[in-house]
Amino acid sequence: MTFARPAGGGGRRLRLGEGDVWPEGAAAAPATRAPRAPAAGRRWPPLPLTIFVVSLLLPWQISLGPLSLSPTRIVLLILVVPCVGIWLSGRAGRLRLTDVLLVLFWLWCSISLVAVHGLGFAIQPSGILFIETMGAYLVARCFIRDLDGFRAALRLLFLAIAALLPFAVLEAVTGRNILLEALGMLLPTYADAGEEARFGLRRAQTVFEHPILYGAFPGSILALVHLVLGHRRPVVVRWSRSLVVGAAAVVSLSSGPLLAVVIQVALMSWERILRAIALRWKLLIALLVLTYVPLELVSNRSVPELYISYFTFSQHTSWYRILIWQYGIASVLAHPLFGIGFHEWARASFMTSSIDAFWLVPAVRHGAPAALLLLGALASTFLLCRRPMESDALRAARLGFVIVMTSFFVVGCTVHFWATSYMFFTFLLGSGIWLFDARDGQGTSIVDEPRRERGGVAAPRPVTGRRRGGVAAAARESRRDPRLSSGRT
């Protein structure tokens, strides 16, 4: 950088490079334009994503010929083509393994429907499956591309959860779903599930098809709210948000959502308590294996049966779900490749057609390869654990996302996600893929604010860049320390 020499120095010009300092006693350096401050992080997500989230809260059912369209399906019908274009053009980042496995899952399901029911029948359900699977996934994949965007989407989801909570509490206490009744005056809605009371309270359903699905909405993102929205926020703010999410899941009085909350709290606690141990997650896996093997050897029931029996509200429910798995696996073994499609599955006469196991449904309906591909799509997100990340904010986002995916895996063994909750699952699956492309310092304008130390003084930011010397570095230091800019020492 070249400046005119101070008065009395002739006409020569001085060239100052990095590491050089302005001569002592010389006239002050000419004023330079201050660098533009980083743009504030996005507070709210892009409009298409906002519309999608709002549509999740609308329980209307619109019949269009043989089709039953919810507001979420209509929104995805509009967004899916542009999102596919963005994804294929590379503007949503590189092609990832999760993308490939999810596309293969849809393709296999479509092929299985053709094999079982014929091409004419398969077109409509295959199209709906593409909309609900790839449509919701790509909305998150295309419109959440950095940490600020991730936080903005979570902020909107938290607002939706907080808005539904008073109606859920009112429903639990009074036994009336006032919100569903009011919206039903405008357009047809889901039927009132009318679930039996538990502990003297009605199981809250609000705007979802079933209390389990309402509970899964807040219960599935507790870790993200606590770790991402709560990152470097005051303790009261962080914990109050987490309590709102936890309370919303509890009001559903459903074992599945409560189990999701317990799993996320347990994994966050493990990380917090053992954060000084580098191999803490490998240690956890080893402990789980060492616990699983003895239980499998000495117990007269399998570990999955023990899990199902101890994590449900009643013995009747637990044994019924064990029967679902027994008959479901028998169906998969009888039709391993393409499944049974939409035919009735073989079961005991007293059992209903419902299969309360998310990972079992695609195996029964579309064959074992479909279930393995869907499981693989979720498992592929764990590859994030191998990616080095220096930023605390990015590590918190990765931890929250992986914990949420873990809870989906476990809870999916005893709960089926369908309709709105299935689209919410694929949306959340796509919401964290940006982490594979994340770079430290990208889209972190809010979450990386200086941490307040004891006494209320902000800890200075670390100096970034390859070199710390030079006029530019001195200017940065002077802006940070008012004593330097005023000439006082």
C-alpha positions as CSV (number, residue, x, y, z in Angstrom):
1,M,0.0,0.0,0.0
2,T,1.5,3.4,-1.0
3,F,1.0,6.7,0.7
4,A,2.5,10.2,0.1
5,R,5.5,10.9,2.3
6,P,4.7,13.3,5.3
7,A,5.7,17.0,5.0
8,G,9.4,17.6,4.9
9,G,10.2,14.3,3.3
10,G,10.5,15.3,-0.3
11,G,8.5,13.9,-3.1
12,R,9.3,10.3,-2.5
13,R,6.5,7.9,-1.6
14,L,6.6,5.3,1.1
15,R,5.3,1.8,0.4
16,L,4.1,0.0,3.5
17,G,3.7,-3.7,3.3
18,E,2.3,-6.2,5.9
19,G,4.4,-6.0,9.0
20,D,5.5,-2.4,8.5
21,V,4.5,0.3,10.9
22,W,4.0,4.1,10.5
23,P,7.2,6.0,11.4
24,E,7.1,7.4,14.9
25,G,6.6,11.2,15.0
26,A,5.2,11.3,11.4
27,A,1.9,12.8,10.6
28,A,-1.1,10.6,11.1
29,A,-1.8,8.1,8.4
30,P,-4.5,9.3,6.0
31,A,-8.0,8.2,6.8
32,T,-9.0,5.0,5.1
33,R,-12.5,3.8,4.6
34,A,-13.7,1.6,7.4
35,P,-14.6,-1.9,6.2
36,R,-18.3,-2.6,5.9
37,A,-19.7,-4.4,9.0
38,P,-20.9,-7.9,8.3
39,A,-24.5,-8.2,7.4
40,A,-26.8,-9.1,10.2
41,G,-28.0,-12.7,10.1
42,R,-31.3,-13.6,8.6
43,R,-34.0,-13.5,11.3
44,W,-36.6,-15.3,9.2
45,P,-36.3,-18.0,6.5
46,P,-37.1,-17.4,2.8
47,L,-40.7,-17.1,1.8
48,P,-41.1,-20.6,0.2
49,L,-39.8,-22.3,3.4
50,T,-42.0,-20.0,5.5
51,I,-45.1,-21.0,3.5
52,F,-44.2,-24.7,3.8
53,V,-43.9,-24.5,7.6
54,V,-47.2,-22.6,8.0
55,S,-48.9,-25.2,5.8
56,L,-47.9,-27.9,8.3
57,L,-50.2,-26.2,10.8
58,L,-53.3,-26.1,8.5
59,P,-55.4,-29.3,9.0
60,W,-57.7,-28.8,6.0
61,Q,-58.4,-31.6,3.5
62,I,-59.3,-30.6,0.0
63,S,-60.8,-33.2,-2.3
64,L,-59.9,-33.0,-6.0
65,G,-61.3,-36.0,-7.8
66,P,-59.6,-39.1,-6.4
67,L,-57.0,-36.9,-4.7
68,S,-57.1,-35.7,-1.1
69,L,-54.9,-32.7,-0.9
70,S,-53.7,-31.0,2.3
71,P,-52.3,-27.5,2.2
72,T,-48.8,-29.0,2.6
73,R,-49.2,-31.2,-0.4
74,I,-50.5,-28.2,-2.5
75,V,-47.5,-26.1,-1.4
76,L,-45.1,-28.9,-2.3
77,L,-46.8,-29.4,-5.7
78,I,-46.0,-25.7,-6.5
79,L,-42.4,-25.8,-5.1
80,V,-41.2,-29.2,-6.2
81,V,-40.3,-28.3,-9.8
82,P,-38.3,-25.2,-8.9
83,C,-36.6,-27.0,-6.1
84,V,-35.6,-29.9,-8.3
85,G,-34.1,-27.3,-10.8
86,I,-32.1,-25.6,-8.0
87,W,-30.9,-29.0,-6.8
88,L,-29.9,-30.3,-10.2
89,S,-28.1,-27.1,-11.2
90,G,-25.8,-27.4,-8.2
91,R,-27.0,-24.2,-6.5
92,A,-28.0,-26.2,-3.4
93,G,-24.4,-27.6,-3.0
94,R,-22.8,-30.8,-4.2
95,L,-24.7,-34.0,-4.7
96,R,-24.6,-35.9,-1.4
97,L,-25.1,-39.5,-0.4
98,T,-28.3,-38.7,1.4
99,D,-29.7,-37.2,-1.9
100,V,-28.9,-40.4,-3.8
101,L,-30.3,-42.8,-1.2
102,L,-33.5,-40.9,-0.9
103,V,-34.0,-40.8,-4.7
104,L,-33.3,-44.6,-4.9
105,F,-35.8,-45.1,-2.0
106,W,-38.5,-43.4,-4.1
107,L,-37.5,-45.2,-7.2
108,W,-37.7,-48.6,-5.5
109,C,-41.0,-47.8,-4.0
110,S,-42.4,-46.9,-7.4
111,I,-41.0,-50.0,-9.0
112,S,-42.5,-52.2,-6.3
113,L,-46.0,-50.6,-6.8
114,V,-45.7,-51.3,-10.5
115,A,-44.7,-54.9,-9.8
116,V,-47.5,-55.5,-7.3
117,H,-50.4,-53.3,-8.7
118,G,-49.5,-52.5,-12.3
119,L,-48.5,-49.3,-14.0
120,G,-51.9,-47.7,-14.1
121,F,-52.4,-48.0,-10.3
122,A,-48.9,-47.0,-9.4
123,I,-48.8,-43.6,-11.1
124,Q,-50.8,-41.7,-8.5
125,P,-49.3,-43.1,-5.2
126,S,-45.8,-42.8,-6.7
127,G,-46.4,-39.2,-7.5
128,I,-47.7,-38.4,-4.0
129,L,-44.7,-40.3,-2.5
130,F,-42.3,-38.2,-4.6
131,I,-44.0,-34.9,-3.5
132,E,-44.0,-35.9,0.2
133,T,-40.5,-37.4,0.2
134,M,-38.3,-35.4,-2.3
135,G,-40.5,-32.3,-2.2
136,A,-40.3,-31.6,1.5
137,Y,-36.6,-32.7,1.6
138,L,-35.6,-30.4,-1.3
139,V,-37.4,-27.4,0.3
140,A,-35.0,-27.6,3.2
141,R,-32.1,-28.7,1.1
142,C,-32.4,-25.7,-1.2
143,F,-33.5,-22.9,1.2
144,I,-31.3,-23.8,4.2
145,R,-27.7,-23.3,3.0
146,D,-25.9,-21.9,6.0
147,L,-26.0,-21.5,9.8
148,D,-28.0,-18.3,9.7
149,G,-30.6,-19.9,7.5
150,F,-30.7,-23.0,9.8
151,R,-31.3,-20.8,12.8
152,A,-34.0,-18.8,10.9
153,A,-35.9,-22.0,10.1
154,L,-35.6,-23.2,13.7
155,R,-36.8,-19.9,15.0
156,L,-40.0,-20.2,12.8
157,L,-40.6,-23.8,14.0
158,F,-40.2,-22.7,17.6
159,L,-42.7,-19.9,17.1
160,A,-45.2,-22.5,15.6
161,I,-44.7,-24.8,18.6
162,A,-45.1,-21.9,21.1
163,A,-48.3,-20.7,19.3
164,L,-49.9,-24.2,19.5
165,L,-49.0,-24.9,23.1
166,P,-51.8,-22.8,24.7
167,F,-54.4,-24.6,22.5
168,A,-52.9,-28.0,23.4
169,V,-53.1,-27.3,27.1
170,L,-56.7,-26.1,26.8
171,E,-57.5,-29.3,24.8
172,A,-55.9,-31.5,27.5
173,V,-57.8,-29.8,30.3
174,T,-61.2,-29.2,28.7
175,G,-61.3,-32.3,26.4
176,R,-62.2,-30.1,23.4
177,N,-60.1,-29.5,20.4
178,I,-61.2,-25.9,20.0
179,L,-58.6,-25.1,17.3
180,L,-59.6,-28.0,15.1
181,E,-63.3,-27.0,15.5
182,A,-62.6,-23.4,14.6
183,L,-60.6,-24.3,11.4
184,G,-63.3,-26.9,10.5
185,M,-65.8,-24.0,10.1
186,L,-63.8,-22.8,7.1
187,L,-62.9,-26.1,5.3
188,P,-63.1,-29.8,6.0
189,T,-60.3,-31.0,8.4
190,Y,-58.9,-34.2,9.8
191,A,-61.3,-36.1,12.1
192,D,-61.1,-35.5,15.8
193,A,-59.1,-38.5,17.1
194,G,-61.0,-38.5,20.3
195,E,-58.3,-40.4,22.1
196,E,-58.9,-41.8,25.6
197,A,-57.8,-39.7,28.6
198,R,-54.5,-40.5,30.4
199,F,-53.9,-39.3,33.9
200,G,-57.2,-37.4,33.8
201,L,-56.2,-35.4,30.7
202,R,-57.1,-35.7,27.1
203,R,-54.2,-36.4,24.7
204,A,-53.7,-33.2,22.8
205,Q,-54.1,-33.4,19.0
206,T,-54.3,-29.7,18.0
207,V,-54.0,-29.4,14.2
208,F,-52.4,-32.8,13.5
209,E,-54.0,-36.1,12.6
210,H,-53.2,-37.8,15.9
211,P,-51.8,-36.9,19.3
212,I,-48.7,-38.9,18.6
213,L,-48.0,-36.8,15.5
214,Y,-48.6,-33.5,17.4
215,G,-46.2,-34.6,20.1
216,A,-43.6,-35.6,17.5
217,F,-43.7,-32.1,16.0
218,P,-42.1,-30.4,19.1
219,G,-40.5,-33.5,20.5
220,S,-38.3,-34.1,17.5
221,I,-36.4,-30.8,17.6
222,L,-35.7,-30.3,21.3
223,A,-31.9,-30.7,20.7
224,L,-31.9,-28.2,17.8
225,V,-33.8,-25.6,19.8
226,H,-31.5,-26.0,22.8
227,L,-28.1,-26.3,21.0
228,V,-28.6,-24.1,18.0
229,L,-31.2,-21.4,19.0
230,G,-29.7,-21.4,22.5
231,H,-26.1,-21.1,21.3
232,R,-24.4,-18.3,23.3
233,R,-27.8,-17.0,24.5
234,P,-28.6,-16.2,28.1
235,V,-29.3,-19.2,30.3
236,V,-32.9,-18.1,30.9
237,V,-33.6,-17.7,27.2
238,R,-32.1,-21.0,26.3
239,W,-33.8,-23.0,29.0
240,S,-37.2,-21.3,28.6
241,R,-37.3,-22.2,25.0
242,S,-36.3,-25.8,25.7
243,L,-39.0,-26.0,28.4
244,V,-41.7,-24.8,26.0
245,V,-40.7,-27.5,23.5
246,G,-40.6,-30.2,26.1
247,A,-43.9,-29.1,27.6
248,A,-45.5,-29.2,24.1
249,A,-44.4,-32.8,23.7
250,V,-45.6,-33.8,27.2
251,V,-49.1,-32.5,26.6
252,S,-49.6,-35.1,23.8
253,L,-49.3,-37.8,26.5
254,S,-47.8,-40.1,24.0
255,S,-44.8,-42.4,24.7
256,G,-43.1,-41.9,21.3
257,P,-42.6,-38.1,21.6
258,L,-41.7,-38.4,25.3
259,L,-39.1,-41.0,24.4
260,A,-37.7,-38.7,21.7
261,V,-37.3,-36.0,24.4
262,V,-35.6,-38.4,26.8
263,I,-33.2,-39.6,24.2
264,Q,-32.2,-36.0,23.2
265,V,-31.8,-34.9,26.8
266,A,-29.7,-38.0,27.6
267,L,-27.4,-37.5,24.6
268,M,-27.0,-33.7,25.3
269,S,-26.2,-34.5,28.9
270,W,-23.6,-37.1,27.8
271,E,-21.9,-34.5,25.6
272,R,-22.0,-31.9,28.4
273,I,-20.7,-34.1,31.2
274,L,-17.9,-35.9,29.1
275,R,-17.0,-33.0,26.8
276,A,-13.4,-33.2,28.0
277,I,-13.1,-36.8,26.8
278,A,-12.3,-37.0,23.1
279,L,-13.5,-40.6,22.7
280,R,-16.8,-40.0,24.5
281,W,-19.1,-41.1,21.6
282,K,-17.0,-44.2,20.9
283,L,-17.3,-45.0,24.6
284,L,-21.0,-44.6,24.5
285,I,-21.3,-47.0,21.6
286,A,-19.1,-49.5,23.4
287,L,-21.3,-49.3,26.5
288,L,-24.4,-49.9,24.5
289,V,-22.9,-53.0,22.8
290,L,-21.7,-54.3,26.2
291,T,-25.2,-53.8,27.6
292,Y,-27.0,-55.3,24.5
293,V,-25.1,-58.6,24.3
294,P,-25.6,-59.7,27.9
295,L,-29.3,-58.8,27.8
296,E,-29.8,-60.7,24.6
297,L,-28.1,-63.8,26.1
298,V,-29.7,-63.9,29.6
299,S,-33.2,-62.5,29.0
300,N,-36.1,-64.6,27.9
301,R,-37.1,-61.7,25.6
302,S,-35.2,-59.9,22.9
303,V,-33.8,-56.5,23.5
304,P,-36.3,-54.8,21.1
305,E,-39.1,-56.5,23.0
306,L,-37.6,-55.2,26.3
307,Y,-37.4,-51.8,24.8
308,I,-41.0,-51.8,23.6
309,S,-42.4,-53.1,26.8
310,Y,-40.6,-50.6,29.1
311,F,-41.2,-47.5,27.0
312,T,-44.9,-47.5,26.5
313,F,-47.7,-46.3,28.8
314,S,-49.4,-49.7,29.1
315,Q,-48.6,-53.4,28.9
316,H,-51.4,-53.9,26.4
317,T,-49.8,-51.3,24.1
318,S,-46.4,-52.8,24.4
319,W,-47.4,-56.3,23.6
320,Y,-49.5,-55.1,20.7
321,R,-46.5,-53.4,19.2
322,I,-44.4,-56.6,19.7
323,L,-47.1,-58.5,17.8
324,I,-46.9,-55.8,15.0
325,W,-43.2,-56.5,14.6
326,Q,-43.6,-60.3,14.7
327,Y,-46.3,-60.3,12.0
328,G,-44.7,-57.5,10.1
329,I,-41.3,-59.3,9.8
330,A,-43.2,-62.5,8.8
331,S,-44.8,-60.5,5.9
332,V,-41.4,-59.1,4.9
333,L,-39.9,-62.6,4.8
334,A,-42.8,-63.8,2.7
335,H,-42.5,-60.9,0.3
336,P,-38.9,-59.7,0.6
337,L,-38.3,-57.9,-2.7
338,F,-41.4,-55.8,-3.6
339,G,-43.6,-56.2,-0.5
340,I,-47.4,-56.4,-0.6
341,G,-48.1,-52.9,-1.9
342,F,-51.5,-51.7,-0.5
343,H,-52.9,-55.1,0.0
344,E,-53.8,-56.2,3.6
345,W,-51.0,-57.7,5.5
346,A,-51.4,-61.0,7.3
347,R,-52.0,-60.5,11.0
348,A,-54.1,-61.8,13.9
349,S,-57.9,-61.2,13.6
350,F,-58.1,-58.8,16.5
351,M,-55.4,-56.5,15.1
352,T,-56.1,-53.5,13.0
353,S,-54.5,-52.6,9.6
354,S,-52.3,-49.9,11.2
355,I,-48.6,-50.6,11.6
356,D,-47.1,-48.5,14.4
357,A,-43.5,-48.7,13.3
358,F,-42.1,-46.3,10.8
359,W,-39.2,-48.5,9.7
360,L,-41.4,-51.5,9.2
361,V,-44.0,-49.9,7.0
362,P,-41.8,-49.5,3.8
363,A,-40.4,-53.0,4.3
364,V,-43.9,-54.5,4.4
365,R,-45.3,-52.3,1.6
366,H,-42.4,-52.0,-0.7
367,G,-39.9,-54.7,0.3
368,A,-36.8,-54.9,2.4
369,P,-34.7,-52.8,-0.1
370,A,-37.0,-49.8,0.4
371,A,-36.6,-49.9,4.2
372,L,-32.8,-50.3,3.9
373,L,-32.5,-47.3,1.5
374,L,-34.6,-45.1,3.8
375,L,-32.5,-46.2,6.8
376,G,-29.4,-45.6,4.8
377,A,-30.5,-42.0,4.0
378,L,-30.8,-41.3,7.7
379,A,-27.6,-43.1,8.6
380,S,-25.7,-41.2,5.9
381,T,-26.1,-38.0,8.0
382,F,-23.9,-39.5,10.6
383,L,-21.0,-39.0,8.2
384,L,-21.0,-35.4,9.5
385,C,-19.3,-36.7,12.6
386,R,-16.2,-37.3,10.6
387,R,-16.0,-33.8,9.2
388,P,-13.7,-31.4,11.1
389,M,-15.3,-28.1,12.3
390,E,-13.5,-25.4,14.1
391,S,-16.5,-23.1,14.9
392,D,-18.3,-23.8,18.1
393,A,-21.6,-22.7,16.4
394,L,-21.1,-25.3,13.6
395,R,-20.2,-28.0,16.0
396,A,-23.4,-27.3,18.1
397,A,-25.5,-27.4,14.9
398,R,-24.0,-30.7,13.9
399,L,-24.5,-32.2,17.3
400,G,-28.1,-31.1,17.5
401,F,-28.8,-32.4,14.0
402,V,-27.2,-35.8,14.6
403,I,-29.0,-36.2,18.0
404,V,-32.4,-35.4,16.3
405,M,-31.7,-38.0,13.6
406,T,-30.8,-40.5,16.3
407,S,-34.1,-39.9,18.1
408,F,-36.0,-40.4,14.9
409,F,-34.3,-43.7,14.4
410,V,-35.2,-45.0,17.8
411,V,-38.7,-43.6,18.0
412,G,-39.5,-44.9,14.5
413,C,-39.4,-48.4,15.9
414,T,-42.6,-47.8,17.8
415,V,-44.3,-44.9,16.0
416,H,-45.3,-44.5,12.4
417,F,-44.9,-41.0,10.8
418,W,-47.4,-40.4,8.0
419,A,-48.9,-37.5,6.1
420,T,-47.8,-34.2,7.8
421,S,-45.4,-35.8,10.2
422,Y,-43.7,-37.8,7.4
423,M,-43.2,-34.6,5.4
424,F,-41.8,-32.9,8.5
425,F,-39.3,-35.8,8.9
426,T,-38.0,-35.5,5.3
427,F,-37.9,-31.7,5.8
428,L,-35.7,-32.1,8.9
429,L,-33.6,-34.7,7.1
430,G,-32.8,-32.1,4.4
431,S,-32.4,-29.3,6.8
432,G,-28.9,-30.4,8.0
433,I,-27.3,-31.4,4.6
434,W,-25.8,-27.9,4.3
435,L,-23.4,-28.9,7.1
436,F,-21.5,-31.1,4.6
437,D,-20.7,-27.9,2.7
438,A,-20.3,-25.6,5.7
439,R,-17.1,-23.5,6.1
440,D,-16.1,-21.9,9.3
441,G,-17.2,-18.3,9.4
442,Q,-19.8,-18.7,6.7
443,G,-23.3,-17.5,7.7
444,T,-22.4,-17.1,11.4
445,S,-23.0,-13.4,11.9
446,I,-25.3,-13.8,14.9
447,V,-24.2,-16.9,16.7
448,D,-20.6,-15.9,16.9
449,E,-21.1,-12.7,18.8
450,P,-18.5,-12.2,21.5
451,R,-19.2,-14.2,24.6
452,R,-19.8,-12.2,27.7
453,E,-17.3,-13.0,30.4
454,R,-17.7,-12.5,34.1
455,G,-18.0,-8.9,35.0
456,G,-19.9,-8.0,31.9
457,V,-16.8,-7.4,29.7
458,A,-17.0,-8.9,26.2
459,A,-14.1,-11.2,25.4
460,P,-12.3,-10.0,22.3
461,R,-12.6,-11.9,19.0
462,P,-9.6,-13.9,17.9
463,V,-7.6,-12.3,15.1
464,T,-8.3,-14.1,11.9
465,G,-6.2,-14.3,8.8
466,R,-2.8,-15.7,8.0
467,R,-0.8,-12.7,9.3
468,R,-1.4,-10.4,12.2
469,G,1.0,-7.6,11.4
470,G,0.6,-4.5,9.2
471,V,-1.4,-1.4,9.0
472,A,-4.7,-3.3,8.5
473,A,-4.2,-5.3,11.7
474,A,-3.2,-2.2,13.6
475,A,-6.4,-0.5,12.3
476,R,-8.5,-3.5,13.5
477,E,-6.9,-3.4,16.9
478,S,-7.5,0.4,17.2
479,R,-11.2,-0.1,16.4
480,R,-11.4,-2.8,19.0
481,D,-9.5,-0.9,21.7
482,P,-10.7,2.8,22.2
483,R,-7.5,3.6,24.0
484,L,-5.5,3.1,20.8
485,S,-7.8,5.2,18.7
486,S,-7.8,8.1,21.1
487,G,-4.0,8.2,21.6
488,R,-4.1,7.3,25.3
489,T,-2.1,4.4,26.7
